[in-house]
Amino acid sequence: MNAFLLTVGDEILLGQTLDTNSAWLGRELNLLGIRVIRRLTVGDDHNEILASLEEGFRTAGLVIMTGGLGPTKDDITKKAIAAFYGTELVFSEETWQRIQRIFTRLGRTVTEGHRQQCWMPANARLLPNRMGTAPGMWFDDRGRILLSLPGVPYEMQAIMEDAALPELRQLPGVTPIIHQTLLTAGLGESEIAQRLEAFEDALPAHIRLAYLPSPGLVRLRLSAYDGQQDIRKAEVDQQAEAIRALLGHAVFGEGEDTLEAAVGRLLSGQGRTVATAESCTGGYIAHRITGVAGASQWYLGSIIPYHNYLKTSQLGVPAETLFAHGAVSEPVVLDMLHGVLQRLGADVGIAASGVAGPGGGTETKPVGLVWIAVGDMHHPRAIRLQLGKDRQKNIEMTAIHALQHLRLWLLEHRPETSG
Amino acid sequence: MNAFLLTVGDEILLGQTLDTNSAWLGRELNLLGIRVIRRLTVGDDHNEILASLEEGFRTAGLVIMTGGLGPTKDDITKKAIAAFYGTELVFSEETWQRIQRIFTRLGRTVTEGHRQQCWMPANARLLPNRMGTAPGMWFDDRGRILLSLPGVPYEMQAIMEDAALPELRQLPGVTPIIHQTLLTAGLGESEIAQRLEAFEDALPAHIRLAYLPSPGLVRLRLSAYDGQQDIRKAEVDQQAEAIRALLGHAVFGEGEDTLEAAVGRLLSGQGRTVATAESCTGGYIAHRITGVAGASQWYLGSIIPYHNYLKTSQLGVPAETLFAHGAVSEPVVLDMLHGVLQRLGADVGIAASGVAGPGGGTETKPVGLVWIAVGDMHHPRAIRLQLGKDRQKNIEMTAIHALQHLRLWLLEHRPETSG
């Protein structure tokens, strides 16, 4: 079964509101094996909505429309739907009673706009909205289904979860897809493609592999379409194992996992604590780490010696070392690591110093040059990176490289106790 | 002039990736007075892309296509475009040289996938991509323009800013709307609406005021539609001044300015330096500050005593104070401020300690309770916040409040020298 998602709203076309509803619906429908083939956004305009509904049903058996409902826009959307079905609007006494009950309870006064909301296309079946005043509407025209939902995300989601998804699950031809997403760091999209070339050629037709790259990371999504649920599940797990074998430590997690959470699991598993010393990343690594709930179990803290003299006063980097090699150098980043381990009393650490840009580059130390150090007192490891010219991206890429290199270090230097 | 935005990518339809590109393009085109009339998303499929291009040009003179470029998907998109124009792909030696140069600089190996990227539709004019390997493509078929851009947001934006937007601005029928955006902090949307009520009533019809709220901030956008450019410019500037007068210190900047940059301008103007001590925000304030280019002129660094004992060892907060009042308290946050000023030698500072959540709340210290301190040794100021239950949002709101309170403190405590 195919679905067509229709989003209505000038504010979306203007870019003032981000359309998160379509993404949420895409994920939910995909889990049901309903394939979203197109997403269309149009403005709050009768003819545009009408034309979009016709277009939607030319290509799909299910059209889900979000937005265009609520006190201010209601009539445009509903009149367009009524016109599409060649019916008219009728007053829903039931909805009117509900809205009045809600407002009495909230001690607010009902407006004319709310009374307008109670006019519905005659062929609409109303879906309860426990989060707001505008109910969802379900239309079934000889098996071609239209769902009209309010644009407010939590209202839309509530109506889907309470009423629409359970009904959609029962429709003929709806068979949930199996998939698994592997998260990788340290390899580029094309490097991975090369390593997986033979694997992809051997992949059966009903299992697909998708690359979802983002800066420093590539997500690999395996999806199985046909066949029995349990068999496909086993197949996908098996293919995922094959990918893990081919990519090794580049795979750090699954699904919604993060690199910092993966590092955290390793640290707690090994009973180790970590501290950070950040110059060019200016706290971004600490920010990502402390975004992991429960990080206080294994993260001690950070020293950010943004100014060079703090590298000496706060981390004990000898002024001579700074003078001789410059702040962005292997000796300095190794001294920073040593200093933060000693002063904060952590088992392992991350230190970073680089030229984030846009300014500050020189002939020998160009913008994008970054030195990272990871490890413990006895086995520190320094890594040199040459990144690009964009400050924000350099900061993000440095954090990702640092977390990935610490992860690799932890995998290679397990404490005796944890074998 | 009308525009049709076409997003290509299975990952968008599946909801695995949020389409932020269309929103960004919607805003930028709106600034040029180009109206986005439709947004369509289709999968990585030859026929779908081909059909969408035809559909796009039926309704608009400008089609901007994002996604579907990059080592793994390249050929589908480009073959579809070539088919649309009835031309074939030619090899771009120039692009091939560029990719090889980039990779040599990065010390990485070029793959077959990258060589594939160099095949372009014969009628494409290439737009430089300073952020990645895939160039943008500009097609002009008797005034009907197609732009094909990579889906990675920062690459797409770089190509638009460097090459595409300046050219679009020159097109016949493109008359940029005059706008000015004022950025405010510390006032809620309804508070602002109240203060501006009379102002808005008096606003001439051809000038509109839009409220664009985001967590902790409200952007106020003035737009002038008709009349001569220079006259409208003068009118908008005048109205902006009127708003500044009505909102006072709540207005911290214009356009793409940030609160941290505004704080930075004040500090450099006053010849002062700042340091931060962050517990609950775990480096996020430092991250925002160091996101400002040239921050090293006025930002010294930070100590992040995530673990309580570091509040004592690194910031000199007496253990008794921590014991008596708890880490999230006025005395502790004032001691943290004092400690960071003393140890890092900054003129002014920010200290923050709170219960970010989701766990860690108690009867007396619920999730969302945050104490902030700003100022110098002589005039420290402590502020208590009661935020919500969401960890990430609490961290962001704490940073915004801290920066805004430091800004107000700096405005009220100008050093004698700067009058």
Interface residues (C-beta under 8 A of the other chain):
Chain A: T7 I12 L13 L14 G15 Q16 T17 L18 D19 T20 S22 A23 W24 L25 G26 R27 E28 N30 R35 V36 I37 R38 R39 L40 T41 V42 G43 E48 T181 G188 E189 S190 E191 A193 Q194 A210 Y211 L212 P213 P215 R219 R221 E278 T281 G282 G283 Y284 I285 A286 H287 I289 T290 G291 A293 G294 A295 S296 Y299 L300 G301 S302 I303 I304 P305 Y306 H307 L310 S313 Q314 R343 L344 A356 G357 P358 G359 G360 Q386 G388 K389 D390 R391 Q392 K393 I395
Chain B: T7 D10 E11 I12 L13 L14 G15 Q16 T17 L18 D19 T20 S22 A23 W24 L25 G26 R27 E28 N30 R35 V36 I37 R38 R39 L40 T41 V42 G43 E48 G70 P71 T72 R105 L106 G107 R108 T109 T111 E112 G113 H114 R130 M131 V152 Y154 A158 A210 L212 E278 T281 G282 G283 Y284 I285 A286 H287 I289 T290 G291 A293 G294 A295 S296 Y299 L300 G301 S302 I303 I304 P305 Y306 H307 L310 S313 Q314 R343 L344 P358 G359 R391 Q392 I395
